[in-house]
Amino acid sequence: MKNVLVVIDMQSGVLAVERFQINEKIALINQLIDAADEVIFIRHCEGEMQPGTLAWQIAPAIIQPENARYVSKTACDGFFQTTLARELNACGERTFTVCGCATDYCVDTTIKAGASLGYAITVAGDAHTTAERTFVSAQQLICHHNEVWAGLIVPGHPVQVAATRNIIRRWVSADQVGVTS
């Protein structure tokens, strides 16, 4: 079983808006990228963030493995009219871990769509971020969405929320079991 990580919208243009604990989130996302077998970056295309522009590029602080895969999207849903399902199939997996930005838009929509499509998803609960909103803080949104995702009812297609360190520990343990078998 491969450890597949989907990194949502960690682009220069997206991060031009102040995001909650962005440096800490980038450090955790980089830990996940470093530990993953396969990494799929989703890039949003809208307004100034057009393919080839600086705003569209993955933020320079984010590690990009040589074998990384890339998906472009125009909606909050990473699956809507994109190649994400095809890229996951190429990885041979119906299971993936997700992180990125923005918690309350693209991360949330992609998680719910993926669960409805039959994927088993683990959310890196400490490795997604968003901006302050008019009526609720970014921290409240992150905590609220982690609680909602952990309670989603999608029979046969679980959504789990876990800390980055626990996800990596599980990946490393699974890799060690595979090596010794």
C-alpha positions as CSV (number, residue, x, y, z in Angstrom):
1,M,0.0,0.0,0.0
2,K,1.4,3.4,-1.0
3,N,1.2,6.5,1.2
4,V,-0.4,9.0,-1.1
5,L,-0.5,12.7,-0.1
6,V,-2.8,15.2,-1.7
7,V,-1.6,18.8,-1.2
8,I,-4.3,21.4,-2.0
9,D,-3.7,24.9,-3.2
10,M,-0.4,25.6,-1.5
11,Q,0.3,28.2,-4.2
12,S,2.1,31.6,-4.1
13,G,-1.2,33.4,-5.0
14,V,-3.2,31.6,-2.4
15,L,-0.6,32.2,0.3
16,A,-0.4,35.9,-0.6
17,V,-3.4,36.3,1.7
18,E,-2.5,35.9,5.4
19,R,-3.1,32.4,6.6
20,F,-3.3,31.0,10.1
21,Q,0.0,29.7,11.4
22,I,1.3,29.4,7.8
23,N,5.0,28.7,8.7
24,E,4.0,25.9,11.1
25,K,1.6,24.5,8.5
26,I,4.2,24.6,5.8
27,A,6.7,22.7,8.1
28,L,4.1,20.0,8.8
29,I,3.1,19.7,5.1
30,N,6.8,19.4,4.2
31,Q,7.2,16.6,6.8
32,L,4.2,14.8,5.1
33,I,5.7,15.3,1.7
34,D,9.0,14.0,2.8
35,A,7.4,10.8,4.2
36,A,4.9,10.1,1.4
37,D,5.5,7.6,-1.3
38,E,3.4,9.7,-3.8
39,V,2.5,13.4,-3.7
40,I,-0.2,15.0,-5.8
41,F,-0.3,18.8,-5.8
42,I,-3.6,20.4,-6.7
43,R,-3.3,23.9,-8.1
44,H,-6.3,26.3,-8.4
45,C,-6.7,28.3,-11.6
46,E,-8.6,31.5,-11.2
47,G,-8.0,35.3,-11.7
48,E,-4.3,36.0,-11.4
49,M,-3.5,32.3,-10.8
50,Q,-3.3,31.1,-14.4
51,P,-1.0,28.3,-15.5
52,G,2.6,29.5,-15.8
53,T,2.2,32.6,-13.6
54,L,4.1,33.1,-10.3
55,A,0.8,33.2,-8.4
56,W,-0.1,29.8,-9.8
57,Q,3.2,28.1,-8.8
58,I,3.5,26.0,-5.7
59,A,4.9,28.3,-2.9
60,P,8.7,28.1,-2.9
61,A,8.8,27.0,0.8
62,I,6.9,23.7,-0.2
63,I,9.1,20.7,-1.1
64,Q,8.3,19.4,-4.6
65,P,9.6,15.8,-5.1
66,E,10.8,15.0,-8.6
67,N,8.1,12.4,-9.1
68,A,5.3,14.6,-7.9
69,R,2.0,14.7,-9.8
70,Y,0.0,17.9,-10.5
71,V,-3.7,18.5,-11.0
72,S,-5.3,21.8,-12.0
73,K,-8.7,22.8,-10.9
74,T,-11.2,25.6,-11.4
75,A,-13.6,24.8,-8.6
76,C,-13.3,24.2,-4.8
77,D,-13.7,20.5,-5.5
78,G,-10.4,18.9,-6.4
79,F,-12.3,16.1,-8.3
80,F,-14.7,18.3,-10.3
81,Q,-13.6,18.2,-14.0
82,T,-10.0,17.4,-13.1
83,T,-7.6,14.5,-13.4
84,L,-7.4,13.8,-9.7
85,A,-9.2,10.5,-9.8
86,R,-6.9,9.4,-12.7
87,E,-3.8,10.4,-10.8
88,L,-5.0,8.5,-7.7
89,N,-5.7,5.5,-10.0
90,A,-2.1,5.8,-11.4
91,C,-0.9,5.5,-7.8
92,G,-3.0,2.4,-7.4
93,E,-4.8,3.7,-4.4
94,R,-8.3,4.4,-3.1
95,T,-6.8,5.8,0.1
96,F,-5.1,9.1,0.6
97,T,-4.1,11.8,3.1
98,V,-5.0,15.4,2.5
99,C,-3.5,18.7,3.7
100,G,-3.3,22.3,2.4
101,C,-5.5,25.4,2.0
102,A,-8.2,26.7,2.5
103,T,-9.8,24.6,5.2
104,D,-13.3,25.9,4.7
105,Y,-13.3,25.9,0.9
106,C,-11.1,23.6,-1.3
107,V,-9.9,21.3,1.5
108,D,-13.5,20.7,2.8
109,T,-15.1,20.3,-0.6
110,T,-12.4,17.9,-1.9
111,I,-12.7,15.7,1.3
112,K,-16.5,15.5,1.1
113,A,-16.4,14.8,-2.7
114,G,-13.7,12.2,-2.3
115,A,-15.5,10.4,0.4
116,S,-18.7,10.4,-1.7
117,L,-16.7,8.9,-4.6
118,G,-15.5,6.0,-2.4
119,Y,-12.1,7.1,-1.2
120,A,-10.9,6.4,2.3
121,I,-9.4,9.7,3.4
122,T,-7.1,10.8,6.3
123,V,-7.0,14.5,7.0
124,A,-3.8,15.8,8.5
125,G,-5.7,17.8,11.1
126,D,-2.8,20.0,12.0
127,A,-1.6,20.6,8.4
128,H,-4.4,22.6,6.8
129,T,-5.0,26.3,7.1
130,T,-7.3,29.2,6.2
131,A,-7.7,32.9,6.6
132,E,-9.6,34.9,9.2
133,R,-13.3,35.2,8.1
134,T,-15.8,37.9,9.0
135,F,-17.8,35.9,11.6
136,V,-15.4,33.2,12.7
137,S,-11.6,32.9,13.3
138,A,-9.3,30.8,11.2
139,Q,-8.5,28.7,14.3
140,Q,-12.2,28.1,15.0
141,L,-12.7,27.0,11.4
142,I,-9.8,24.6,11.5
143,C,-11.1,23.0,14.7
144,H,-14.7,23.0,13.5
145,H,-13.8,21.3,10.2
146,N,-11.7,18.7,11.9
147,E,-14.6,17.8,14.1
148,V,-17.1,17.7,11.2
149,W,-14.8,15.5,9.1
150,A,-14.2,13.1,11.9
151,G,-17.9,12.7,12.3
152,L,-18.9,12.4,8.6
153,I,-21.1,9.4,7.9
154,V,-20.1,7.8,4.6
155,P,-20.5,4.0,5.1
156,G,-17.5,2.1,3.8
157,H,-15.6,5.2,3.0
158,P,-14.2,6.5,6.3
159,V,-12.7,10.0,6.9
160,Q,-10.2,10.0,9.7
161,V,-8.5,13.1,11.2
162,A,-5.0,12.6,12.6
163,A,-2.0,14.6,13.6
164,T,0.9,14.7,11.2
165,R,3.2,12.9,13.6
166,N,0.7,10.0,13.9
167,I,0.2,9.8,10.2
168,I,3.9,9.6,9.6
169,R,4.4,7.1,12.4
170,R,1.7,4.9,10.8
171,W,3.3,5.2,7.4
172,V,6.7,4.3,8.8
173,S,5.3,1.3,10.7
174,A,3.5,0.1,7.6
175,D,6.7,0.4,5.6
176,Q,8.7,-1.5,8.2
177,V,6.1,-4.3,8.2
178,G,6.3,-4.5,4.4
179,V,10.1,-4.8,4.5
180,T,10.2,-7.6,7.1
181,S,7.4,-9.7,5.5
